[in-house]
Amino acid sequence: MIACITETEHLEIVEILVQAGANVNIQVESLSIPFMNGSTPLMMASYCGHMQTVQLLLEAGADPNIQINSSSIPIINGFTALMMASSSGHMQTVQLLLKAGADPSKATMTGETALRNAVTFAHYEIVDELIKAGASTNISIFNPIINTTMNCTITQCCVMVIATKNTPVNEINQIMQKSVQDKFINSAIDMGLQQIKAQEETKHIKILQLLLKVTPQPEDDPYSLIAATAAGCTPAVELLLKAGYDPLALCSSSGLYNNTLKSTPVRLTGGDCNTLTIACQQGHIDIVKLILQRSVDLNATQDNVLTPLMAACTAKEDNLEIVRLLLEAGADPNVKF
């Protein structure tokens, strides 16, 4: 059934093969093309967006919930036809698969789901469709850098993608080279990063706006606002603040942030921190202005936490404009740490 993964849809050939008794649920075993191992004809057609072939295979009894089981590349184990269609952005194929009973919440061994893939690659309509179909918004993400699976929400996943887009490629490559030895994993991550960075940030912002409307917000873990601020993404921060996220919630209160921090070069001086001190220390003046529009105590002291003014004064770069802004807003230069 290799005819299902060609760039051009060979519907008549597939139809003849099905009529001849070809097993529509056979899973590929290929020594020459290992990344296809465990795939079914339906997965291949779904990945390519061959809608008529997908329809034909479903009518012939193809199971949309079969998952890849590959001995050669375990990292791809668990992928389904729906995940492939969702990552490739084939909306009509996604609708066909859901109508045929595809489970929108199935996950791979690394925590990937159809919804996570649609969010990652900025397919807004598919994200909306999967949520309406009941896809779970609680997911897990395998972090190969620290070899840990992290539980999170789809909103937090979206912010992770936005943060990744705002992280310089050379920083990511340095981390990967030091931490991940598996060449296939490195290659897969590199390909994914290229696809993510190729998407316009506005697409992910639009998806974040959707997620904030259709899932319970704000979340108990303040990760989303902290990460969006650290990445300097003002539009995301604005959406999260409007959703009720607390700009003074401590980083130490976020289990996800602290797990993620282990695999990033971001390090803030002065002990613990919150969204406002991060923005002040990293020079994100537009984010500082957004937060100052709210009622915040600029002079509150907490154990091991700098005041916003202290954070601005300890930055590597010249934060003169932020220092002035804080003083005008009532920051006391005589508060002791």
C-alpha positions as CSV (number, residue, x, y, z in Angstrom):
1,M,0.0,0.0,0.0
2,I,2.9,2.3,-0.6
3,A,0.6,4.0,-3.2
4,C,-1.0,5.8,-0.3
5,I,2.0,8.0,0.6
6,T,2.9,9.3,-2.8
7,E,2.7,13.1,-3.5
8,T,0.0,12.5,-6.1
9,E,-3.1,10.8,-5.0
10,H,-3.4,7.4,-6.8
11,L,-7.1,6.7,-5.9
12,E,-7.7,4.2,-8.7
13,I,-4.6,2.2,-7.9
14,V,-5.6,2.0,-4.2
15,E,-9.1,1.0,-5.2
16,I,-7.8,-1.8,-7.4
17,L,-5.5,-3.0,-4.6
18,V,-8.4,-3.0,-2.1
19,Q,-10.6,-4.9,-4.5
20,A,-7.8,-7.5,-4.9
21,G,-7.9,-8.1,-1.2
22,A,-5.1,-5.9,0.1
23,N,-5.2,-5.6,3.9
24,V,-6.2,-2.1,4.7
25,N,-4.9,-2.4,8.2
26,I,-1.5,-3.8,7.4
27,Q,1.4,-2.1,9.2
28,V,4.6,-1.5,7.2
29,E,7.8,-3.3,8.0
30,S,10.5,-1.7,6.1
31,L,14.3,-2.0,6.5
32,S,15.0,0.6,3.8
33,I,12.5,3.3,5.1
34,P,12.5,2.8,8.9
35,F,10.5,6.0,9.7
36,M,7.5,4.3,8.0
37,N,7.6,1.2,10.2
38,G,4.3,0.6,11.9
39,S,2.4,2.9,9.6
40,T,-0.9,1.8,8.0
41,P,-2.2,2.8,4.5
42,L,-4.7,5.1,6.3
43,M,-1.9,6.9,8.2
44,M,0.0,7.5,5.0
45,A,-3.0,8.8,3.1
46,S,-4.0,11.0,6.1
47,Y,-0.5,12.5,6.3
48,C,-0.6,13.4,2.6
49,G,-4.1,14.7,2.8
50,H,-5.5,12.3,0.2
51,M,-9.1,12.7,1.3
52,Q,-10.7,10.4,-1.3
53,T,-8.2,7.7,-0.5
54,V,-8.9,8.1,3.2
55,Q,-12.6,7.8,2.5
56,L,-12.1,4.7,0.4
57,L,-9.9,3.1,3.1
58,L,-12.4,3.9,5.9
59,E,-15.2,2.4,3.8
60,A,-13.1,-0.7,3.3
61,G,-12.7,-1.2,7.0
62,A,-9.5,0.7,7.9
63,D,-9.2,1.3,11.6
64,P,-8.5,5.0,12.4
65,N,-7.3,4.1,15.9
66,I,-4.4,1.8,15.1
67,Q,-1.2,3.2,16.6
68,I,2.3,2.9,15.2
69,N,4.3,0.2,16.9
70,S,7.9,0.5,15.6
71,S,10.8,-1.5,17.0
72,S,13.3,0.5,14.9
73,I,12.3,4.0,16.0
74,P,10.4,3.8,19.3
75,I,9.9,7.5,19.5
76,I,7.2,7.4,16.9
77,N,5.2,4.7,18.7
78,G,1.6,5.6,19.3
79,F,1.1,7.9,16.2
80,T,-2.4,7.6,14.6
81,A,-3.9,8.7,11.3
82,L,-5.6,11.6,13.1
83,M,-2.3,12.8,14.6
84,M,-0.7,12.8,11.1
85,A,-3.6,14.6,9.5
86,S,-3.6,17.2,12.3
87,S,0.1,17.9,12.1
88,S,-0.1,18.3,8.3
89,G,-3.0,20.6,8.5
90,H,-5.5,18.5,6.5
91,M,-8.8,19.8,7.9
92,Q,-11.2,17.7,5.7
93,T,-9.2,14.5,6.5
94,V,-9.4,15.3,10.2
95,Q,-13.2,15.6,9.9
96,L,-13.5,12.3,8.0
97,L,-11.4,10.5,10.6
98,L,-13.4,11.9,13.5
99,K,-16.6,11.0,11.8
100,A,-15.3,7.5,11.4
101,G,-14.6,7.2,15.2
102,A,-11.0,8.3,15.5
103,D,-10.2,9.0,19.2
104,P,-9.1,12.6,19.5
105,S,-7.3,12.0,22.8
106,K,-5.0,9.1,21.9
107,A,-1.4,9.8,22.8
108,T,2.0,8.6,21.7
109,M,4.7,7.4,24.1
110,T,6.1,10.9,24.2
111,G,2.7,12.5,24.9
112,E,1.9,13.8,21.5
113,T,-1.8,14.0,20.6
114,A,-3.7,15.3,17.6
115,L,-4.6,18.5,19.5
116,R,-1.0,19.1,20.6
117,N,0.2,18.6,17.0
118,A,-2.4,21.0,15.6
119,V,-1.4,23.6,18.2
120,T,2.3,23.2,17.6
121,F,2.0,23.7,13.9
122,A,-0.5,26.5,14.1
123,H,-3.6,24.8,12.5
124,Y,-6.3,27.0,14.1
125,E,-9.3,25.3,12.4
126,I,-8.2,21.9,13.4
127,V,-7.5,22.9,17.0
128,D,-11.1,24.2,17.1
129,E,-12.5,21.0,15.5
130,L,-10.6,18.7,17.9
131,I,-11.7,20.6,21.0
132,K,-15.3,20.4,19.8
133,A,-14.8,16.7,19.3
134,G,-13.8,16.4,23.0
135,A,-10.0,16.1,22.7
136,S,-8.4,16.2,26.1
137,T,-6.8,19.5,27.0
138,N,-4.5,17.8,29.6
139,I,-1.5,16.4,27.9
140,S,2.1,15.4,28.6
141,I,5.3,16.4,26.9
142,F,8.5,14.4,26.9
143,N,11.6,16.6,27.3
144,P,14.6,14.7,25.8
145,I,17.0,17.2,27.3
146,I,16.3,16.2,30.9
147,N,14.7,12.8,29.9
148,T,11.5,13.6,31.8
149,T,7.8,13.5,30.9
150,M,6.1,16.7,32.0
151,N,2.3,17.0,32.5
152,C,0.8,20.2,31.3
153,T,-2.3,21.7,29.6
154,I,-2.7,22.5,26.0
155,T,-2.6,26.2,26.9
156,Q,0.8,25.8,28.4
157,C,1.9,23.8,25.4
158,C,0.9,26.7,23.1
159,V,2.9,29.1,25.2
160,M,5.9,26.7,25.1
161,V,5.7,26.9,21.3
162,I,5.5,30.7,21.4
163,A,8.5,30.8,23.7
164,T,10.4,28.4,21.4
165,K,9.8,30.7,18.5
166,N,11.3,33.6,20.5
167,T,14.4,31.6,21.5
168,P,17.5,32.0,19.2
169,V,18.2,28.9,17.1
170,N,21.9,28.9,18.3
171,E,20.8,28.6,21.9
172,I,18.5,25.7,21.2
173,N,21.2,23.9,19.1
174,Q,23.8,24.3,21.9
175,I,21.4,22.7,24.4
176,M,20.5,19.9,22.1
177,Q,24.2,19.1,21.2
178,K,25.1,18.9,24.9
179,S,22.1,17.0,26.1
180,V,20.6,14.7,23.4
181,Q,22.8,12.0,21.9
182,D,20.2,10.1,19.8
183,K,20.7,11.3,16.1
184,F,17.1,10.5,15.1
185,I,15.6,12.4,18.0
186,N,17.9,15.3,17.2
187,S,16.9,15.2,13.6
188,A,13.2,15.0,14.5
189,I,13.4,17.9,16.9
190,D,15.4,20.0,14.4
191,M,12.8,19.4,11.7
192,G,10.0,20.3,14.2
193,L,11.8,23.5,15.2
194,Q,12.2,24.6,11.6
195,Q,8.4,24.0,11.0
196,I,7.5,25.9,14.2
197,K,9.8,28.9,13.4
198,A,8.4,29.0,9.8
199,Q,4.9,29.8,11.2
200,E,3.9,33.4,11.8
201,E,3.7,34.2,15.5
202,T,0.2,35.7,15.0
203,K,-1.1,32.2,14.2
204,H,-0.1,30.9,17.6
205,I,-1.4,34.0,19.3
206,K,-4.8,33.4,17.6
207,I,-4.7,29.8,18.9
208,L,-3.8,30.9,22.4
209,Q,-6.8,33.3,22.3
210,L,-9.0,30.4,21.4
211,L,-7.7,28.1,24.1
212,L,-8.1,30.8,26.7
213,K,-11.8,31.1,25.7
214,V,-12.6,27.3,25.6
215,T,-10.6,26.0,28.5
216,P,-10.8,26.9,32.3
217,Q,-8.6,29.9,32.9
218,P,-6.5,31.1,34.7
219,E,-4.7,27.9,35.6
220,D,-3.3,27.1,39.0
221,D,0.2,26.9,37.6
222,P,1.4,30.3,36.5
223,Y,3.8,28.9,33.9
224,S,2.0,30.4,30.9
225,L,2.4,34.0,31.9
226,I,6.0,33.5,33.3
227,A,7.2,31.8,30.1
228,A,5.5,34.3,27.7
229,T,7.1,37.1,29.7
230,A,10.6,35.5,29.7
231,A,10.2,35.1,25.9
232,G,9.2,38.7,25.6
233,C,6.0,38.0,23.7
234,T,3.8,41.0,24.5
235,P,0.7,39.8,22.7
236,A,0.6,36.6,24.6
237,V,1.2,38.3,27.9
238,E,-1.6,40.7,27.2
239,L,-4.0,37.8,26.5
240,L,-3.0,36.0,29.7
241,L,-3.3,39.1,31.9
242,K,-6.8,39.7,30.5
243,A,-7.6,36.0,31.4
244,G,-6.8,36.7,35.0
245,Y,-3.2,35.4,35.4
246,D,-1.3,36.9,38.4
247,P,1.8,38.9,37.4
248,L,3.1,38.5,41.0
249,A,2.8,34.7,41.2
250,L,6.3,33.3,42.0
251,C,8.2,31.2,39.6
252,S,8.9,28.7,42.5
253,S,5.1,28.0,42.6
254,S,5.3,26.6,39.0
255,G,6.4,23.0,38.8
256,L,6.3,23.1,35.0
257,Y,8.4,26.2,34.8
258,N,11.1,24.8,37.1
259,N,11.2,21.5,35.1
260,T,11.5,23.5,31.8
261,L,14.1,25.8,33.3
262,K,16.4,22.8,33.7
263,S,16.7,22.6,30.0
264,T,17.0,26.3,29.1
265,P,19.8,28.8,29.3
266,V,17.5,31.3,31.1
267,R,18.8,32.2,34.5
268,L,17.6,35.1,36.6
269,T,19.7,36.6,39.4
270,G,18.4,37.5,42.8
271,G,16.7,34.2,43.8
272,D,13.0,33.7,43.2
273,C,11.1,35.9,40.8
274,N,7.7,36.7,39.3
275,T,6.5,37.9,35.9
276,L,7.0,41.6,36.7
277,T,10.6,41.1,38.0
278,I,11.4,39.0,34.9
279,A,10.1,41.7,32.6
280,C,12.1,44.4,34.4
281,Q,15.3,42.4,34.5
282,Q,15.1,41.4,30.8
283,G,14.1,44.8,29.6
284,H,10.7,44.0,28.2
285,I,9.3,47.5,28.6
286,D,6.0,46.9,26.8
287,I,5.2,44.0,29.2
288,V,6.2,46.2,32.2
289,K,3.8,48.8,31.0
290,L,1.0,46.2,30.6
291,I,1.5,45.0,34.2
292,L,1.7,48.5,35.6
293,Q,-1.8,49.1,34.2
294,R,-3.0,46.8,36.9
295,S,-2.9,47.3,40.7
296,V,0.4,45.9,41.8
297,D,2.5,46.7,44.9
298,L,5.9,47.8,43.5
299,N,7.5,47.9,47.0
300,A,6.3,44.6,48.5
301,T,9.2,42.5,49.8
302,Q,9.1,38.8,49.9
303,D,11.8,36.3,51.0
304,N,14.4,35.9,48.2
305,V,12.5,38.1,45.7
306,L,13.8,41.4,44.3
307,T,11.5,44.3,43.9
308,P,10.8,45.3,40.3
309,L,13.2,48.3,40.7
310,M,16.0,46.1,42.1
311,A,15.4,43.7,39.2
312,A,15.7,46.5,36.6
313,C,18.9,47.7,38.3
314,T,20.6,44.3,38.2
315,A,20.0,43.7,34.5
316,K,23.0,43.2,32.2
317,E,21.6,45.7,29.7
318,D,20.9,49.4,30.5
319,N,17.3,49.5,31.7
320,L,17.2,53.2,32.3
321,E,13.7,53.6,30.7
322,I,12.2,50.9,32.9
323,V,13.9,52.3,36.0
324,R,12.3,55.7,35.2
325,L,8.9,54.1,34.5
326,L,9.0,52.3,37.9
327,L,10.0,55.4,39.8
328,E,7.2,57.3,38.2
329,A,4.8,54.5,39.1
330,G,5.8,54.8,42.8
331,A,8.7,52.4,43.2
332,D,10.7,53.2,46.4
333,P,14.5,53.2,45.8
334,N,15.1,52.8,49.5
335,V,13.3,49.5,50.0
336,K,15.7,46.9,51.5
337,F,16.0,43.3,50.2
